[in-house]
Amino acid sequence: MDPQAQLQAIVDKLTGVSPETLPPLSAFDQPWHTIFRRVRRAGDLAEAKLLIARAALGFEDWEHLVNQVVERLPPDEAFGAFPSLHEISGQFSGVDWLWPYWIPRGMVTLLGAAPGAGKSLVALDLARRVIHGQPFPDGANPCPGGDILIVDAEGAPALLNQRVQAWGIDSRRLYLMQAPNRAGMIDLSHPHQQKTFYEMCHRLEPALVVIDSLGAATARGETSLQAARAIMGFLSTVARKEHLALLVIHHLRKRATAGRAATDVRVAASDLRGSSHISAAARSVMALSVLGALPEWDPDSPSSRSQPHLDGPRRLEIVKTNLCRHPPPLGLIFEGEKVSVPTLRYTEYVEPSPQPSQTSLCARWLLSFLGSAAEPVKPAQV
């Protein structure tokens, strides 16, 4: 975070803002890191000044640090108050949508799917629509057009550039956040890279931010509750403060299936990999399911990692939201078997007829066999 955002977070903590909305400690630079850790909610303005003075002790320029925070403190009545909903209702507004009922602004949206299903292509197609002011997949009115920021945590800028050129996307409006050096990696749990990400969001004011992917964007992992809270708390804070539509691509946990590929299942929010806090912290969760078995994904095969499989139609849907009703799911077909970058075609989703079970197939055969018999049949003859 930039210094001004860190100062405001300290003031928020002093005035009793909900801890869930405060940025993680790792987002702060010194000396604000120490001061934020030391302060607590104050009962009034005088106590807030005292807490700041104590928190800044030990720093050479402590008086200057204290003055910077004190200048931002609100009036005394803002401390220790417990306002009613009626008193604070003017602070709230309705949900602001980038893509109505799918991707809200100021919040985090997840997009989950199996490897090879085409998550990155779906995200890039949405970016294309935003850049060129085209309607969204369900026909919703387009936004006026805007810039896109992609956090390329997967480290595949050449592949991204190939897709951008194939689709004729205006690359002047698409910005990349890449690893600090060729041998490094993006780590949004690191304070320095958090600062870079926040500054890019603040200065570029992108209409859509895409993180591809969550697992590759943090070195702390995604299985522990503490790590999940830290990264999702940071992303939620940036989305809220900059009023961003933030789309995070995420993978699924491994699931054992009998006699079929692991991707031949309907994706649910509970299928997302890592801590359950990840999907809980997102306000909207999109799922991309492949309606038909995919070839087994080989993590050591560059071709399976770089290109989506084209076997079978897809279903794009909202599997979790607490902002609105669930919109109707969309059908999605990847077209172009002999091209390196397929074309995405969205359709009205039609629920396929359920496949008959082995028992029902046997029952059909038995009824047909008995009906065609000229005389009664003994069990041994079946």
C-alpha positions in Angstrom: 0.0 0.0 0.0 1.1 3.6 -0.5 1.9 5.7 2.7 -1.4 7.5 2.5 -3.4 4.3 2.5 -1.3 3.0 5.5 -2.0 6.2 7.4 -5.7 5.8 6.8 -5.6 2.2 7.9 -4.1 3.3 11.3 -6.8 5.9 11.7 -9.5 3.3 10.8 -8.1 0.9 13.5 -8.1 3.7 16.1 -11.7 4.7 15.3 -13.0 1.1 15.6 -13.4 0.0 12.0 -14.2 -3.7 11.7 -11.0 -5.7 11.8 -12.2 -7.8 8.8 -12.0 -4.7 6.6 -8.5 -3.7 7.7 -5.5 -4.6 5.6 -3.2 -7.4 6.8 -0.1 -6.4 8.8 2.1 -7.6 5.9 0.8 -4.8 3.7 2.6 -2.1 5.8 6.1 -0.6 5.5 8.0 0.6 8.5 7.4 2.6 10.6 3.7 2.3 9.9 4.0 -1.5 10.3 5.0 -1.2 14.0 2.6 1.7 14.7 -0.4 -0.2 13.2 0.5 -3.3 15.2 0.7 -1.3 18.5 -2.4 0.8 18.3 -5.9 -0.4 19.2 -9.4 1.1 19.2 -9.6 4.4 21.2 -12.5 5.5 23.3 -12.1 9.2 22.4 -9.8 11.7 20.6 -7.5 12.2 23.5 -6.9 8.5 24.0 -6.2 8.1 20.3 -3.5 10.7 20.5 -2.0 9.0 23.5 -2.0 5.6 21.8 -0.3 7.1 18.7 2.4 8.7 20.8 3.1 5.5 22.6 3.1 3.5 19.4 5.7 5.8 17.7 8.1 5.7 20.7 11.5 4.4 19.6 11.5 6.1 16.2 13.8 9.1 15.7 11.2 11.2 14.0 8.4 10.0 16.3 6.9 13.5 16.7 6.6 13.9 13.0 5.0 10.5 12.7 2.5 11.3 15.4 1.5 14.6 13.7 0.9 12.8 10.4 -1.6 10.5 12.0 -3.2 13.2 14.3 -3.9 15.4 11.3 -6.1 12.6 9.9 -8.1 11.9 13.1 -11.8 12.6 13.0 -13.7 14.7 15.6 -14.1 13.4 19.1 -17.7 12.2 18.5 -16.5 9.6 16.0 -14.8 7.6 18.8 -16.6 5.2 21.0 -19.9 5.7 19.2 -22.4 2.9 18.4 -24.5 4.4 15.6 -27.8 2.8 14.5 -28.4 1.6 11.0 -30.6 4.6 10.4 -27.7 7.0 11.3 -25.2 5.4 8.9 -27.6 4.3 6.1 -26.5 7.3 4.0 -23.0 5.8 3.7 -24.3 2.8 1.7 -25.3 2.4 -1.9 -26.5 -0.5 -4.0 -24.1 -3.0 -5.6 -22.2 -1.6 -8.5 -21.7 -4.1 -11.2 -19.2 -4.5 -14.0 -21.1 -7.5 -15.4 -24.6 -7.4 -13.8 -25.2 -10.4 -11.4 -21.8 -11.8 -12.2 -18.9 -9.5 -11.4 -19.3 -6.7 -8.9 -17.1 -3.7 -8.5 -15.4 -3.2 -5.1 -15.3 -6.9 -4.3 -13.5 -10.1 -5.2 -14.9 -12.6 -7.7 -13.5 -16.1 -8.1 -13.5 -18.2 -11.3 -12.9 -21.8 -10.6 -12.4 -24.7 -13.0 -10.3 -27.8 -13.7 -6.9 -27.6 -15.5 -7.4 -27.4 -19.2 -11.0 -26.2 -19.0 -10.2 -22.7 -20.3 -10.3 -20.4 -17.3 -7.7 -18.0 -18.6 -9.4 -17.8 -22.0 -12.8 -17.0 -20.4 -11.1 -14.2 -18.3 -9.3 -12.8 -21.4 -12.6 -12.9 -23.4 -14.2 -10.8 -20.6 -11.2 -8.4 -20.8 -11.7 -8.1 -24.5 -15.3 -7.2 -24.1 -14.5 -4.6 -21.5 -11.6 -3.0 -23.6 -13.7 -2.8 -26.8 -17.0 -1.9 -25.1 -18.8 -5.1 -26.3 -21.8 -6.7 -24.6 -21.1 -9.4 -22.0 -21.8 -13.0 -22.7 -25.4 -12.9 -21.6 -26.1 -9.8 -23.7 -25.9 -7.4 -20.8 -25.1 -3.8 -21.8 -21.4 -3.2 -22.2 -19.4 -0.9 -20.0 -18.0 2.2 -21.7 -14.7 0.6 -22.2 -11.6 0.6 -20.0 -8.1 -0.6 -19.3 -7.3 -4.1 -18.0 -4.6 -5.2 -15.5 -3.6 -8.8 -15.6 -1.4 -10.2 -12.8 0.5 -12.9 -14.8 1.4 -15.1 -11.9 1.6 -18.2 -14.2 4.5 -16.6 -16.0 3.2 -17.0 -19.6 3.3 -13.5 -21.2 4.2 -15.0 -24.7 1.0 -17.2 -24.6 -1.1 -14.2 -23.5 0.3 -12.1 -26.3 -0.5 -14.8 -28.8 -4.1 -14.9 -27.7 -4.4 -11.1 -27.6 -3.1 -10.9 -31.2 -5.4 -13.8 -32.4 -8.4 -12.0 -31.0 -7.5 -8.6 -32.2 -7.5 -7.1 -28.6 -6.1 -3.6 -28.3 -3.0 -4.3 -26.3 -2.4 -0.6 -25.5 -5.2 -0.9 -23.0 -3.9 -4.1 -21.4 -1.3 -3.9 -18.6 0.7 -6.8 -17.1 2.1 -7.2 -13.6 5.0 -9.6 -13.9 7.6 -11.0 -11.6 10.3 -8.5 -10.4 13.0 -10.5 -12.3 13.1 -13.4 -14.7 14.2 -15.8 -12.1 11.6 -14.6 -9.6 7.9 -15.1 -9.1 4.9 -12.9 -8.2 4.1 -13.1 -4.5 1.2 -10.9 -3.4 1.9 -11.9 0.2 5.1 -10.0 0.1 4.8 -6.3 1.2 6.9 -4.9 -1.7 4.9 -6.7 -4.4 1.6 -5.8 -2.6 2.8 -2.1 -2.8 3.5 -2.5 -6.5 0.1 -4.1 -7.1 -1.8 -1.4 -5.2 0.1 1.4 -7.0 -0.8 -0.1 -10.4 -4.4 -0.4 -9.4 -4.5 3.1 -8.0 -2.7 4.8 -11.0 -4.1 2.8 -13.9 -7.7 2.8 -12.5 -8.5 -0.4 -14.5 -12.0 -1.4 -15.3 -11.1 -5.0 -14.6 -8.2 -6.7 -12.7 -7.5 -10.4 -13.4 -5.2 -12.5 -11.2 -4.1 -15.6 -12.9 -4.0 -17.5 -10.7 -4.4 -17.3 -6.9 -2.2 -20.3 -6.1 0.6 -19.0 -8.3 0.3 -15.4 -6.8 1.2 -16.2 -3.2 4.2 -18.1 -1.7 2.4 -18.6 1.6 0.1 -21.2 0.1 -3.7 -21.4 0.2 -4.5 -24.3 2.5 -4.0 -22.7 5.9 -6.7 -20.4 7.3 -4.1 -17.7 8.2 -2.6 -17.6 4.7 -6.1 -17.6 3.1 -7.2 -14.7 5.3 -4.1 -12.7 4.6 -4.3 -12.9 0.8 -8.0 -12.6 0.5 -8.1 -9.8 3.0 -5.5 -7.9 1.0 -7.3 -8.4 -2.3 -10.7 -7.5 -0.8 -9.2 -4.3 0.7 -7.7 -3.2 -2.6 -10.9 -3.9 -4.5 -12.9 -2.0 -1.9 -10.6 1.1 -1.7 -10.1 1.4 -5.4 -13.6 0.3 -6.3 -12.3 -2.4 -8.7 -13.8 -5.4 -10.4 -11.3 -8.0 -9.3 -11.5 -11.5 -10.9 -9.3 -14.2 -9.4 -8.7 -17.4 -11.3 -8.5 -20.4 -9.0 -7.9 -24.2 -9.3 -9.9 -27.1 -8.0 -8.9 -29.6 -5.3 -8.2 -33.1 -6.6 -11.2 -35.4 -6.6 -11.3 -39.1 -7.1 -13.8 -40.3 -9.6 -14.6 -43.8 -10.7 -14.4 -44.6 -14.4 -14.3 -41.0 -15.7 -12.0 -38.1 -15.8 -11.9 -35.8 -12.8 -13.2 -32.9 -15.0 -16.4 -34.7 -15.9 -18.3 -33.2 -13.0 -20.3 -30.1 -12.2 -18.1 -27.6 -10.3 -19.3 -26.4 -6.9 -17.9 -23.7 -4.6 -16.8 -26.5 -2.2 -14.5 -27.9 -5.0 -12.2 -24.9 -4.9 -8.7 -25.8 -3.8 -7.3 -24.7 -0.4 -9.0 -23.2 2.7 -12.8 -22.7 2.6 -12.2 -19.1 3.6 -11.2 -18.4 0.0 -14.7 -18.9 -1.4 -16.2 -17.5 1.8 -14.3 -14.2 1.4 -15.3 -13.8 -2.3 -18.7 -12.2 -2.9 -19.2 -13.9 -6.2 -17.9 -17.3 -7.3 -18.1 -18.4 -11.0 -17.6 -22.0 -12.0 -16.7 -23.3 -15.4 -17.7 -27.0 -15.9 -16.9 -29.2 -18.9 -19.9 -31.3 -19.8 -18.0 -34.4 -21.0 -14.8 -36.1 -20.1 -11.5 -34.4 -20.8 -8.3 -36.2 -21.4 -6.3 -36.6 -18.3 -4.3 -33.4 -17.7 -0.5 -34.0 -17.7 1.3 -31.3 -15.6 4.6 -32.1 -17.3 3.2 -31.6 -20.8 3.5 -28.0 -22.2 0.7 -28.6 -24.7 -1.8 -29.6 -22.0 -0.8 -26.7 -19.9 -0.9 -24.0 -22.5 -4.0 -24.9 -24.5 -7.5 -25.7 -23.4 -9.0 -29.0 -24.4 -11.8 -28.6 -27.0 -13.7 -31.8 -26.1 -17.3 -31.0 -25.1 -19.3 -28.0 -24.3 -19.0 -26.0 -21.1 -21.3 -24.5 -18.5 -20.5 -21.1 -16.9 -22.5 -20.3 -13.9 -22.6 -18.5 -10.5 -22.3 -21.1 -7.8 -22.1 -18.7 -4.8 -23.2 -15.1 -4.3 -24.8 -13.2 -1.5 -25.4 -10.1 -3.6 -28.4 -11.1 -5.7 -30.3 -14.0 -7.3 -28.3 -16.4 -9.3 -28.4 -15.5 -13.0 -29.2 -18.3 -15.5 -26.2 -20.4 -16.5 -24.6 -19.9 -19.9 -23.5 -22.6 -22.4 -20.0 -22.1 -23.8 -18.4 -23.8 -26.9 -14.8 -23.6 -27.8 -14.6 -23.5 -31.6 -11.6 -24.0 -33.9 -10.0 -27.4 -33.7 -7.1 -26.6 -36.1 -6.2 -23.1 -34.7 -3.9 -22.4 -31.8 -6.4 -20.0 -30.1 -10.0 -21.1 -30.2 -13.0 -18.8 -30.5 -15.5 -18.7 -27.6 -19.2 -18.9 -28.4 -21.7 -18.4 -25.7 -25.1 -20.0 -26.0 -28.3 -20.4 -24.0 -27.6 -23.3 -21.6 -29.9 -26.3 -22.0 -29.8 -29.0 -19.3 -28.7 -32.2 -21.0 -30.9 -35.3 -20.5 -29.7 -37.5 -17.6 -27.7 -40.5 -18.7 -29.6 -43.8 -17.9 -28.1 -45.9 -15.1 -26.9 -49.5 -15.6 -30.0 -50.7 -13.7 -32.5 -48.8 -16.0 -30.7 -50.1 -19.1 -31.0 -53.6 -17.9 -34.6 -53.1 -17.1 -35.3 -51.8 -20.6 -33.6 -54.8 -22.1 -35.5 -57.2 -19.9 -38.9 -55.7 -20.8 -38.0 -55.7 -24.5 -36.8 -59.4 -24.3 -39.9 -60.5 -22.4 -42.2 -58.6 -24.7 -40.7 -60.2 -27.8 -40.9 -63.8 -26.4 -43.6 -66.0 -28.0 -44.2 -67.9 -24.8 -43.5 -67.5 -21.1 -39.7 -67.5 -20.3 -38.0 -69.3 -17.4 -35.4 -67.4 -15.4 -32.7 -69.7 -16.6 -33.5 -68.7 -20.2 -32.8 -65.0 -19.5 
